[in-house]
Amino acid sequence: MEFCDKCGSLFKRKDDKFICQCGQIRDNFHLNTKENIEKLKPIEIVKEDIEVHAVTPVSCPKCQYAKAYTWSKQMRGSDEPETIFFKCVKCSHSWRKSRG
């Protein structure tokens, strides 16, 4: 897919050219043919756990380190308070605390 530099719309193919709704005409797009796709390098998929949770200043009950990742999750019914989870940045110990 190619977008117009002038108006941002998608180019549409007509004969051997590509035409935008604003009137721009392009004829030099690089098309992905079967031969071109076979020349592309394979994509390496890496599966690993990455912590993307917020860090909060709370003391770990196991090692007393003062920073932990935090996230919350609704564990029971919607009328019950959510549960807050913590995971120590240093020792990876996990614990939870219910709100309410």
N, C-alpha and C positions, 0 to 999 in steps of 0.2 A: 504494500500500500504506500502510496506517495501522496503527500499533501501539498497544496499550493502555497508558495512562499508569500504570495500577495494577500490572499483572503483566508487561507487555512482550510479550505474545503478539499475534499477527496477528488483526485483526478479520475476521470472515467475514460475507458479505452474506446476509441472510435477509429476503425481501420488500423493504420499503423501509428497513430498518434494518440496522445493522451490530452484530454480537454477538461478544463475546469469550468465551473459554472460562471466564473467572472470573466472568462474569455481567454485565459492563459492557455497556451498550447506547448506541450513538451513532446519530444520524440526521442529523447536520449536516456530513458530509464533503463536501469540494469534489471533485467527480468531474471527471476530465479528459475532457470531451466533445470531439468534433471541432471545435466552434466555439471552445472554450477553448484547444485546442492551436494552432489557427491564429492566435490572438492573441498567443501567446508570441513573444518576440524570438528570432531565429535565433542559434545558437551559432557564434561565430567560432573556427575552428580555426587555431592558430598552430603552424607547424612550425619549430622552431629547436633547435640543439644546445645543451644546457645541461650543463655539467660538474657531475657529482654525485659525483666521486671524492674520496677522502680526500687531504688535502694533507700532504706529508711534508718534513722538512728535508733536502734533498739538493741538491747543486750541479749546475746545468745544464752539460753539457760545451760548449755553444755560447756562452752569455752569462754563465756563472758565477753566475746568480741562485740564491739559496739555498732556493727552495721549488718543489715540483713536485707535480702530481696523480699519484696512484699507483693501480694496480689490478693484479690478477694473473689469469692465464688458463692453463689446462692446454692446452698446444700439442701435445704428443706423447702417448704412451701413458700410462695411469694409473700405471705403475710408474716413470715419469720425473718429475723435479721440474717444478713449474710455472714459468712465465716471468713476471717482474715487469715491468710497463710503467710508464714515467714520461712526463709531459708538463709542460714548464716553464710555470709560471704567467705569467711575463713575456713570453717570446718564442714560446711554443707549440711549441718543438722537442720531438720525441718520441724516446725511446730505450728499450731494454729490457735486462734483465739476467736471465740464467738462474740459478736456484737450484741449488746443489749443487756 
